[in-house]
Amino acid sequence: MSSSWSQRREVSPETSRLLIERAHEELVAGNAADERLRDVRLLVRDSWRRSLDSLVGAEALPPLDLTAEELDAYRRAHPLAAVIDMVRGLLLPGEASESGVVVAVGDAAGRLLWVEGDRNVRRLTGDMGFVEGANWSEDAVGTAAPGTAIALDRSVQITGAEHFNRLVQPWSCSAAPVHDPETRRILGVIDVTGGLEAVTPQAQLLVDATARAIEGELLVARLRARADPPRPPRRAPARRVEPTRATLRVLGRDRAQLEVTGEGFETVSELGPRHAELLLMLAVHRQGVSAERLGDLVYGESAGDAASVTLRAEMVRLRKVLTTDAPALVPESRPYRLGVEIETDAHQVLSLLDRGAHRVALAAYRGDVLPDSVAPGVEEFRDTVRVALREALMAEASVDVLLAFAETDAAADDAELLRLCLSMLPARSPRRAGLVTRIEKLEADL
């Protein structure tokens, strides 16, 4: 009887991979009865069909469910935070940054909370959105070890072409769910991602053993806590109303969009160009900014005393708008500042770059910050975001991501970027001719 983790013993691994790829193409094309699907093991075949039922895109990026701030708070409160050092010790001994694999710990919903390991592998897998805060459930990305392990409630290994999402098919992974030691409900998932070394029988045994060790450690910690003498009851604090969450969308638009969510409500409003500039500067300078400095950022230093008068009038109008649409965001004075932190879509792009999610960051970059604004502070922030995106992609992104960036307005005339793409493409790539033509045109126009 053949192993449940092997495809067919009578074919080579390369032949097996091609058979699976062809079966995947037929299924995605709508040919669910194609004979090639018999070459795919049942576990994967069933997962592919669940992925189709969930309308998962075969080349879609995973959704980023948690912002950097939400991720930090959620991780601190998660039960697996207490055992993360154990995970590192068991799965990433020695020099983790050169381990050859990436280890991820996710929650019961498939959201990745910790992603650590080999520096180069993290850079490459980040391109497909395998980053902290991303949702890797089957409903979000289809067949992949973390989500499929949660869906089946057992350890699984997914090899290369078995992944539903084509962006993930260069990688292989082993994952096992972690259960509450008493209720047996799923608390999260442990995943190891890398090359074929991540799907050996030893890899599965190690991931399974790590999950069981974590469950044992959680149980011991609970028993110790129960053995401690009970403390006198504390008076429950008064219920605190959570601050409003606000997102300012400024990428690729001149009239910024302000989205405000709170308990039981959500509002979306559009701001005029000047109000967008003011609110963006307050979001960028979160520590607060003097009236004189804010005037320089919005009107320029040459405006002089007139800027102070105009600024006060505009701030009065902005406060009236916010009092109606988002009262929690009405700016305070001396210095001007926001009582509730505003998140911008531009800051989200910078956060994604910091996490190595280059492809996701590029997808989130919908254009320059308030592109028609001539406010000095906006121009400076616009350049900061554009330069950060360009430098991060040129330093670490794959050639596919760089080519996608080259098609944006921000990089259309970037000869250095085009030459880098050219140097990274294989000698016989059909894409080379178009790049050479673009480079020659740019050089001729100089």
C-alpha positions as CSV (number, residue, x, y, z in Angstrom):
1,M,0.0,0.0,0.0
2,S,1.5,3.4,-1.0
3,S,1.9,6.2,1.4
4,S,-0.9,8.7,1.6
5,W,1.7,11.5,1.0
6,S,3.1,10.2,-2.3
7,Q,1.4,10.6,-5.6
8,R,2.2,7.5,-7.7
9,R,5.3,5.4,-7.2
10,E,5.5,4.5,-10.9
11,V,6.2,8.1,-12.0
12,S,9.0,10.5,-11.3
13,P,8.4,13.6,-9.1
14,E,8.6,15.9,-12.1
15,T,6.1,13.8,-14.1
16,S,3.8,13.8,-11.0
17,R,4.0,17.5,-10.8
18,L,3.0,18.0,-14.4
19,L,0.1,15.6,-14.0
20,I,-1.2,17.6,-11.0
21,E,-0.7,20.9,-12.8
22,R,-2.7,19.7,-15.7
23,A,-5.4,18.4,-13.4
24,H,-5.6,21.8,-11.7
25,E,-5.9,23.6,-15.0
26,E,-8.8,21.4,-16.0
27,L,-10.6,21.8,-12.7
28,V,-10.2,25.6,-12.7
29,A,-11.4,25.7,-16.3
30,G,-14.6,24.0,-15.2
31,N,-13.8,20.4,-16.3
32,A,-14.5,18.8,-12.9
33,A,-15.0,15.4,-14.6
34,D,-11.6,15.3,-16.3
35,E,-9.7,12.0,-16.0
36,R,-6.5,13.8,-14.9
37,L,-8.1,14.5,-11.5
38,R,-7.6,10.9,-10.7
39,D,-3.9,11.6,-10.5
40,V,-4.5,13.9,-7.6
41,R,-4.8,12.4,-4.1
42,L,-8.3,12.6,-2.6
43,L,-7.3,15.0,0.2
44,V,-6.1,17.6,-2.3
45,R,-8.9,17.0,-4.8
46,D,-11.6,17.5,-2.1
47,S,-9.8,20.7,-0.9
48,W,-9.7,22.0,-4.5
49,R,-13.4,21.5,-4.8
50,R,-14.0,23.3,-1.4
51,S,-11.8,26.1,-2.8
52,L,-13.9,26.4,-5.9
53,D,-17.1,26.4,-3.8
54,S,-15.7,29.3,-1.8
55,L,-15.0,31.2,-5.1
56,V,-11.2,31.4,-4.3
57,G,-9.2,33.0,-7.1
58,A,-6.5,30.8,-8.6
59,E,-4.1,33.7,-8.5
60,A,-5.6,36.0,-5.9
61,L,-3.6,37.4,-3.0
62,P,-4.7,36.6,0.5
63,P,-6.7,39.3,2.4
64,L,-4.8,41.2,5.1
65,D,-7.3,40.8,7.9
66,L,-5.2,42.5,10.7
67,T,-3.4,45.8,10.6
68,A,-0.1,46.2,12.4
69,E,-1.8,47.7,15.4
70,E,-4.5,45.1,15.5
71,L,-2.0,42.3,15.1
72,D,0.1,43.5,18.0
73,A,-2.8,43.7,20.4
74,Y,-4.3,40.4,19.2
75,R,-1.1,38.5,19.5
76,R,-0.5,39.7,23.1
77,A,-3.9,38.3,24.1
78,H,-3.8,35.0,22.1
79,P,-3.2,31.8,24.1
80,L,-0.3,30.8,21.8
81,A,1.7,33.9,22.7
82,A,2.8,32.0,25.9
83,V,4.4,29.2,23.9
84,I,5.9,31.0,20.9
85,D,9.4,30.6,22.4
86,M,8.8,26.8,22.5
87,V,7.8,26.9,18.8
88,R,11.0,28.7,17.9
89,G,13.1,26.3,20.0
90,L,11.6,23.2,18.4
91,L,11.2,24.3,14.8
92,L,13.9,27.0,14.4
93,P,16.9,25.8,16.4
94,G,20.2,27.5,15.7
95,E,20.4,30.4,13.3
96,A,16.7,30.9,12.3
97,S,17.5,33.4,9.6
98,E,19.4,30.7,7.7
99,S,17.2,27.7,8.4
100,G,16.0,27.2,4.9
101,V,12.3,27.3,6.0
102,V,9.7,29.6,7.3
103,V,7.7,28.8,10.4
104,A,4.2,30.4,10.8
105,V,1.8,30.3,13.8
106,G,-1.8,31.1,13.0
107,D,-5.1,31.4,14.9
108,A,-8.2,29.2,14.5
109,A,-9.4,31.3,11.6
110,G,-6.2,30.8,9.6
111,R,-4.8,34.3,10.2
112,L,-1.0,34.3,10.5
113,L,0.1,35.8,13.7
114,W,3.9,35.0,13.7
115,V,6.0,34.3,10.6
116,E,9.7,33.7,11.3
117,G,12.6,31.8,9.8
118,D,15.0,32.0,6.8
119,R,15.5,35.6,5.7
120,N,15.5,34.8,2.0
121,V,12.5,32.4,2.1
122,R,10.6,35.0,4.0
123,R,11.4,37.6,1.4
124,L,10.2,35.3,-1.4
125,T,7.1,34.0,0.3
126,G,6.2,37.5,1.3
127,D,5.6,38.2,-2.4
128,M,2.6,35.8,-2.3
129,G,1.2,37.4,0.9
130,F,2.6,34.9,3.4
131,V,2.9,37.5,6.1
132,E,1.7,38.3,9.6
133,G,-1.9,39.4,9.6
134,A,-2.8,37.7,6.3
135,N,-5.7,35.2,6.1
136,W,-4.5,31.7,4.9
137,S,-7.7,29.8,5.5
138,E,-9.1,27.6,2.7
139,D,-11.9,30.1,2.2
140,A,-9.3,32.8,1.5
141,V,-6.5,31.2,-0.5
142,G,-7.7,27.7,-1.2
143,T,-5.6,24.5,-0.6
144,A,-2.6,25.2,1.6
145,A,-1.3,23.4,4.6
146,P,-2.4,26.0,7.3
147,G,-6.0,26.4,6.1
148,T,-6.5,22.7,5.1
149,A,-5.1,21.5,8.4
150,I,-7.7,23.7,10.1
151,A,-10.5,22.5,7.8
152,L,-9.7,18.8,8.3
153,D,-8.6,19.2,12.0
154,R,-5.5,17.1,11.4
155,S,-1.9,17.5,10.2
156,V,-1.5,17.8,6.4
157,Q,1.3,18.2,3.9
158,I,0.8,20.1,0.6
159,T,3.4,19.8,-2.1
160,G,4.1,22.4,-4.8
161,A,1.4,22.0,-7.5
162,E,-1.1,20.7,-5.0
163,H,-1.8,24.3,-3.9
164,F,-4.9,25.7,-5.3
165,N,-3.4,29.2,-5.7
166,R,-0.8,29.3,-8.5
167,L,1.3,31.9,-6.7
168,V,1.9,29.4,-3.9
169,Q,2.8,26.4,-6.1
170,P,6.6,27.0,-6.0
171,W,6.4,26.1,-2.2
172,S,5.6,23.1,-0.1
173,C,4.4,23.0,3.5
174,S,3.4,20.9,6.5
175,A,1.0,22.1,9.1
176,A,-0.8,20.8,12.2
177,P,-3.7,22.2,14.3
178,V,-3.2,23.1,17.9
179,H,-6.1,22.3,20.3
180,D,-7.2,23.5,23.6
181,P,-5.9,20.7,25.9
182,E,-9.3,20.5,27.8
183,T,-12.1,21.5,25.4
184,R,-10.2,20.2,22.2
185,R,-11.4,23.1,20.2
186,I,-8.8,24.4,17.7
187,L,-6.7,27.3,19.1
188,G,-4.5,27.8,16.0
189,V,-2.1,26.1,13.6
190,I,1.6,25.5,13.2
191,D,3.1,25.6,9.7
192,V,6.5,24.9,8.1
193,T,6.9,26.3,4.6
194,G,9.9,25.8,2.2
195,G,11.1,23.5,-0.5
196,L,10.7,19.7,-0.6
197,E,12.4,19.4,2.8
198,A,9.2,20.9,4.3
199,V,7.1,17.9,3.3
200,T,9.3,14.9,4.3
201,P,7.8,12.4,6.8
202,Q,10.2,13.8,9.4
203,A,8.8,17.3,8.8
204,Q,5.3,16.1,9.5
205,L,6.4,14.2,12.6
206,L,8.2,17.3,13.9
207,V,5.2,19.6,13.3
208,D,2.8,17.1,14.9
209,A,5.1,16.7,17.9
210,T,5.4,20.5,18.3
211,A,1.6,20.9,18.3
212,R,1.3,18.1,21.0
213,A,4.1,19.7,23.1
214,I,2.3,23.1,22.9
215,E,-0.9,21.5,24.1
216,G,0.9,19.8,27.0
217,E,2.6,23.1,28.0
218,L,-0.8,24.9,28.0
219,L,-2.3,22.3,30.2
220,V,0.6,22.4,32.7
221,A,0.4,26.2,32.9
222,R,-3.4,26.0,33.6
223,L,-2.9,23.4,36.3
224,R,-0.2,25.5,38.0
225,A,-2.5,28.6,37.8
226,R,-5.3,26.6,39.5
227,A,-3.0,25.5,42.3
228,D,-2.2,29.1,43.3
229,P,-4.3,30.4,46.2
230,P,-7.3,32.4,44.9
231,R,-7.0,36.1,45.0
232,P,-9.7,38.3,46.5
233,P,-12.2,39.4,43.9
234,R,-11.5,42.7,42.2
235,R,-14.2,45.2,41.4
236,A,-14.9,45.2,37.7
237,P,-13.8,48.4,36.0
238,A,-16.3,50.5,34.3
239,R,-17.0,49.5,30.7
240,R,-14.7,51.4,28.4
241,V,-16.0,52.5,25.1
242,E,-13.4,51.5,22.5
243,P,-12.1,54.4,20.4
244,T,-13.4,54.9,16.9
245,R,-11.4,53.3,14.1
246,A,-10.8,55.6,11.2
247,T,-9.1,55.1,7.8
248,L,-8.2,57.9,5.5
249,R,-7.8,56.8,1.9
250,V,-5.5,59.1,-0.1
251,L,-3.8,56.9,-2.7
252,G,-4.6,57.7,-6.2
253,R,-7.4,60.2,-5.2
254,D,-7.5,64.0,-4.7
255,R,-10.7,63.9,-2.7
256,A,-9.8,61.7,0.2
257,Q,-12.2,59.2,1.6
258,L,-12.7,58.9,5.3
259,E,-14.0,55.6,6.7
260,V,-15.1,55.6,10.3
261,T,-16.3,52.4,12.2
262,G,-17.5,52.1,15.7
263,E,-19.8,49.8,17.7
264,G,-22.8,49.3,15.5
265,F,-22.1,51.9,12.8
266,E,-19.9,52.7,9.8
267,T,-19.7,55.9,7.9
268,V,-17.9,56.8,4.7
269,S,-17.5,60.5,3.7
270,E,-15.5,62.3,1.1
271,L,-13.3,65.3,2.0
272,G,-12.5,68.3,-0.2
273,P,-8.8,68.7,-1.3
274,R,-7.8,71.2,1.5
275,H,-9.5,69.2,4.3
276,A,-7.8,66.1,2.9
277,E,-4.4,67.8,3.1
278,L,-5.0,68.9,6.7
279,L,-6.3,65.6,7.9
280,L,-3.5,63.7,6.2
281,M,-0.8,66.0,7.8
282,L,-2.4,65.4,11.2
283,A,-2.3,61.6,10.5
284,V,1.3,61.8,9.5
285,H,2.4,64.0,12.4
286,R,0.7,61.9,15.1
287,Q,2.5,63.5,18.0
288,G,0.9,66.9,17.2
289,V,2.0,69.9,15.2
290,S,2.0,73.7,15.9
291,A,-0.3,76.0,14.0
292,E,2.8,77.6,12.3
293,R,4.2,74.3,11.3
294,L,0.9,73.0,10.0
295,G,0.5,76.2,7.9
296,D,4.0,75.6,6.4
297,L,3.1,72.0,5.6
298,V,-0.2,72.9,3.8
299,Y,0.4,76.4,2.4
300,G,4.2,76.7,2.2
301,E,6.6,78.8,4.1
302,S,6.3,81.6,1.6
303,A,2.6,82.2,2.6
304,G,3.8,84.0,5.7
305,D,1.2,85.4,8.2
306,A,-1.6,84.9,5.7
307,A,-1.3,81.2,6.2
308,S,-2.1,81.4,9.9
309,V,-5.4,83.3,9.2
310,T,-6.4,80.9,6.4
311,L,-5.4,77.9,8.5
312,R,-7.6,78.9,11.4
313,A,-10.6,79.4,9.1
314,E,-10.1,76.0,7.4
315,M,-9.7,74.2,10.7
316,V,-13.0,75.7,11.8
317,R,-14.7,74.3,8.7
318,L,-12.9,71.0,9.1
319,R,-14.1,70.7,12.7
320,K,-17.7,71.3,11.6
321,V,-17.5,68.6,8.9
322,L,-16.0,66.1,11.4
323,T,-18.5,67.0,14.1
324,T,-21.2,65.8,11.8
325,D,-19.4,62.8,10.2
326,A,-16.9,61.7,12.8
327,P,-17.1,63.6,16.1
328,A,-14.3,61.5,17.7
329,L,-11.9,62.8,15.1
330,V,-12.4,66.6,15.7
331,P,-8.8,67.9,16.1
332,E,-7.5,69.3,19.3
333,S,-5.5,72.5,19.5
334,R,-2.1,73.7,20.9
335,P,-0.7,71.7,19.2
336,Y,-3.1,70.6,16.5
337,R,-3.5,66.8,17.0
338,L,-6.0,64.0,16.7
339,G,-7.4,62.4,19.8
340,V,-8.1,59.1,17.8
341,E,-5.4,57.7,15.6
342,I,-6.2,57.7,11.9
343,E,-4.8,55.0,9.7
344,T,-4.1,55.8,6.1
345,D,-4.0,53.5,3.2
346,A,-0.5,54.9,2.4
347,H,0.7,53.8,5.9
348,Q,-0.8,50.4,5.2
349,V,1.4,50.1,2.1
350,L,4.5,51.0,4.2
351,S,3.5,48.5,6.8
352,L,3.2,45.7,4.2
353,L,6.6,46.6,2.8
354,D,8.1,46.3,6.3
355,R,6.5,42.8,6.6
356,G,8.0,41.7,3.2
357,A,4.6,41.5,1.5
358,H,5.8,43.1,-1.7
359,R,3.1,41.8,-4.0
360,V,0.3,42.7,-1.5
361,A,1.8,46.2,-1.0
362,L,1.9,46.8,-4.8
363,A,-1.7,45.7,-5.1
364,A,-2.6,48.1,-2.3
365,Y,-0.7,51.0,-3.9
366,R,-3.4,52.6,-6.0
367,G,-1.4,55.6,-7.1
368,D,0.4,58.6,-5.6
369,V,-0.8,60.3,-2.4
370,L,-3.3,63.0,-3.3
371,P,-1.6,63.3,-6.7
372,D,-2.8,66.9,-7.6
373,S,-1.9,68.4,-4.2
374,V,0.9,70.9,-4.2
375,A,1.0,71.2,-0.3
376,P,4.7,70.9,0.7
377,G,3.9,68.4,3.4
378,V,1.8,66.2,1.1
379,E,4.5,66.3,-1.6
380,E,7.1,65.2,0.9
381,F,4.9,62.3,2.2
382,R,4.0,61.4,-1.4
383,D,7.7,61.1,-2.3
384,T,8.4,59.1,0.9
385,V,5.8,56.5,0.0
386,R,6.8,56.2,-3.6
387,V,10.6,56.0,-2.8
388,A,10.0,53.4,-0.1
389,L,7.9,51.3,-2.4
390,R,10.5,51.5,-5.2
391,E,13.5,50.8,-3.0
392,A,11.9,47.9,-1.3
393,L,10.8,46.3,-4.5
394,M,14.1,46.8,-6.3
395,A,16.0,45.4,-3.3
396,E,13.9,42.3,-2.5
397,A,11.0,41.7,-4.8
398,S,10.7,38.9,-7.4
399,V,10.9,39.7,-11.1
400,D,7.2,39.2,-11.5
401,V,6.4,41.8,-8.9
402,L,8.9,44.2,-10.4
403,L,7.4,43.8,-13.9
404,A,4.0,44.5,-12.4
405,F,5.4,47.7,-10.7
406,A,6.9,48.7,-14.1
407,E,3.4,48.9,-15.5
408,T,2.3,51.5,-12.9
409,D,2.4,55.3,-13.5
410,A,4.9,55.6,-10.7
411,A,7.5,53.4,-12.6
412,A,6.6,53.9,-16.2
413,D,9.6,56.0,-17.0
414,D,12.1,54.3,-14.6
415,A,14.9,53.1,-16.8
416,E,16.9,51.7,-13.9
417,L,14.0,49.5,-12.8
418,L,13.5,48.3,-16.4
419,R,17.2,47.4,-16.7
420,L,16.9,45.5,-13.4
421,C,13.9,43.5,-14.7
422,L,15.9,42.8,-17.9
423,S,18.8,41.4,-15.9
424,M,16.6,39.1,-13.8
425,L,14.7,37.6,-16.8
426,P,15.9,34.4,-18.4
427,A,17.7,34.8,-21.6
428,R,14.9,33.4,-23.7
429,S,12.0,35.1,-21.9
430,P,9.5,36.6,-24.4
431,R,9.2,39.6,-22.0
432,R,12.7,40.8,-22.8
433,A,11.9,42.4,-26.2
434,G,9.2,44.7,-24.8
435,L,11.6,45.8,-22.0
436,V,14.4,46.5,-24.5
437,T,12.0,48.6,-26.6
438,R,10.9,50.7,-23.6
439,I,14.5,51.2,-22.4
440,E,15.6,52.3,-25.9
441,K,12.7,54.8,-26.1
442,L,13.5,56.3,-22.7
443,E,17.2,56.7,-23.6
444,A,16.2,58.3,-27.0
445,D,14.0,60.8,-25.2
446,L,16.8,62.0,-22.9
